[in-house]
Amino acid sequence: MKFLVTWSWAPGDSKEATERFKKWKPVGKWKALYPISTIIGRNEAFVVMECDDILEAQKDLGLFSDLCVFDLAPIEETVKLVALSP
């Protein structure tokens, strides 16, 4: 399943979040379909990911849960959803 994962952090945590991200190595079994990207001018980032079990993503998201607030939303390509509609 595909997910849009967004997260944000307090302005005062920017330095810590950046340093932690520089050292981070993924451990969960998920694939980035669109690379982890920062929204310029905001304390926010996002990734489009695919995984069979969202708990695999949690293995990585949990490493930042003391600094960041996460939102996970299941997504699908509009063309595929339109094809499924009656």
BELRA-V557508 format. One record per residue. N is the residue number from 1. RES is the residue in one letter. PHI is phi in radians with two decimals (NA if undefined). PSI is psi as a letter, one per 30 degrees, with the letter a starting at -180 (none if undefined). D_LAST is the distance of its C-alpha to the last C-alpha in whole Angstrom. Layout:
# BELRA-V557508
n=N res=RES phi=PHI psi=PSI d_last=D_LAST
n=N res=RES phi=PHI psi=PSI d_last=D_LAST
This chain:
# BELRA-V557508
n=1 res=M phi=NA psi=l d_last=22
n=2 res=K phi=-1.76 psi=k d_last=23
n=3 res=F phi=-2.40 psi=k d_last=24
n=4 res=L phi=-1.73 psi=j d_last=26
n=5 res=V phi=-1.96 psi=k d_last=29
n=6 res=T phi=-2.07 psi=l d_last=31
n=7 res=W phi=-2.61 psi=l d_last=35
n=8 res=S phi=-2.44 psi=l d_last=38
n=9 res=W phi=-2.53 psi=l d_last=41
n=10 res=A phi=-1.22 psi=k d_last=44
n=11 res=P phi=-0.90 psi=e d_last=46
n=12 res=G phi=-1.21 psi=f d_last=49
n=13 res=D phi=-1.75 psi=g d_last=47
n=14 res=S phi=-1.02 psi=e d_last=47
n=15 res=K phi=-1.12 psi=e d_last=50
n=16 res=E phi=-1.11 psi=e d_last=49
n=17 res=A phi=-1.08 psi=e d_last=45
n=18 res=T phi=-1.13 psi=e d_last=46
n=19 res=E phi=-1.12 psi=e d_last=49
n=20 res=R phi=-1.16 psi=e d_last=47
n=21 res=F phi=-1.13 psi=e d_last=44
n=22 res=K phi=-1.04 psi=e d_last=47
n=23 res=K phi=-1.63 psi=f d_last=48
n=24 res=W phi=-1.22 psi=k d_last=45
n=25 res=K phi=-2.23 psi=k d_last=43
n=26 res=P phi=-1.01 psi=k d_last=40
n=27 res=V phi=-2.12 psi=f d_last=40
n=28 res=G phi=-1.39 psi=l d_last=37
n=29 res=K phi=-1.61 psi=i d_last=34
n=30 res=W phi=-2.53 psi=l d_last=32
n=31 res=K phi=-2.17 psi=k d_last=31
n=32 res=A phi=-1.42 psi=j d_last=31
n=33 res=L phi=-1.55 psi=f d_last=29
n=34 res=Y phi=-2.40 psi=k d_last=30
n=35 res=P phi=-1.09 psi=l d_last=34
n=36 res=I phi=-0.98 psi=k d_last=35
n=37 res=S phi=-2.37 psi=k d_last=36
n=38 res=T phi=-1.66 psi=k d_last=38
n=39 res=I phi=-1.48 psi=j d_last=37
n=40 res=I phi=-1.12 psi=k d_last=40
n=41 res=G phi=1.51 psi=g d_last=42
n=42 res=R phi=-2.31 psi=l d_last=40
n=43 res=N phi=-1.65 psi=i d_last=41
n=44 res=E phi=-2.48 psi=l d_last=37
n=45 res=A phi=-2.55 psi=l d_last=36
n=46 res=F phi=-2.70 psi=l d_last=32
n=47 res=V phi=-2.62 psi=k d_last=31
n=48 res=V phi=-1.78 psi=k d_last=28
n=49 res=M phi=-2.21 psi=l d_last=28
n=50 res=E phi=-2.26 psi=k d_last=26
n=51 res=C phi=-2.76 psi=l d_last=28
n=52 res=D phi=-1.45 psi=f d_last=27
n=53 res=D phi=-2.40 psi=j d_last=29
n=54 res=I phi=-1.07 psi=f d_last=29
n=55 res=L phi=-1.14 psi=f d_last=32
n=56 res=E phi=-1.14 psi=e d_last=34
n=57 res=A phi=-1.16 psi=e d_last=33
n=58 res=Q phi=-1.06 psi=f d_last=35
n=59 res=K phi=-1.02 psi=e d_last=38
n=60 res=D phi=-1.61 psi=e d_last=38
n=61 res=L phi=-1.11 psi=e d_last=37
n=62 res=G phi=-1.05 psi=f d_last=39
n=63 res=L phi=-1.17 psi=f d_last=42
n=64 res=F phi=-2.01 psi=g d_last=42
n=65 res=S phi=-1.15 psi=f d_last=41
n=66 res=D phi=-1.40 psi=f d_last=44
n=67 res=L phi=-1.92 psi=f d_last=44
n=68 res=C phi=-2.12 psi=l d_last=40
n=69 res=V phi=-1.86 psi=k d_last=37
n=70 res=F phi=-1.88 psi=k d_last=34
n=71 res=D phi=-2.33 psi=k d_last=30
n=72 res=L phi=-2.00 psi=k d_last=27
n=73 res=A phi=-2.28 psi=k d_last=24
n=74 res=P phi=-1.18 psi=k d_last=21
n=75 res=I phi=-2.37 psi=l d_last=19
n=76 res=E phi=-2.63 psi=l d_last=17
n=77 res=E phi=-1.11 psi=k d_last=17
n=78 res=T phi=-1.01 psi=e d_last=14
n=79 res=V phi=-1.01 psi=e d_last=13
n=80 res=K phi=-1.21 psi=e d_last=12
n=81 res=L phi=-1.18 psi=e d_last=10
n=82 res=V phi=-1.12 psi=e d_last=8
n=83 res=A phi=-1.13 psi=f d_last=8
n=84 res=L phi=-1.45 psi=f d_last=7
n=85 res=S phi=-1.34 psi=k d_last=4
n=86 res=P phi=-1.21 psi=none d_last=0
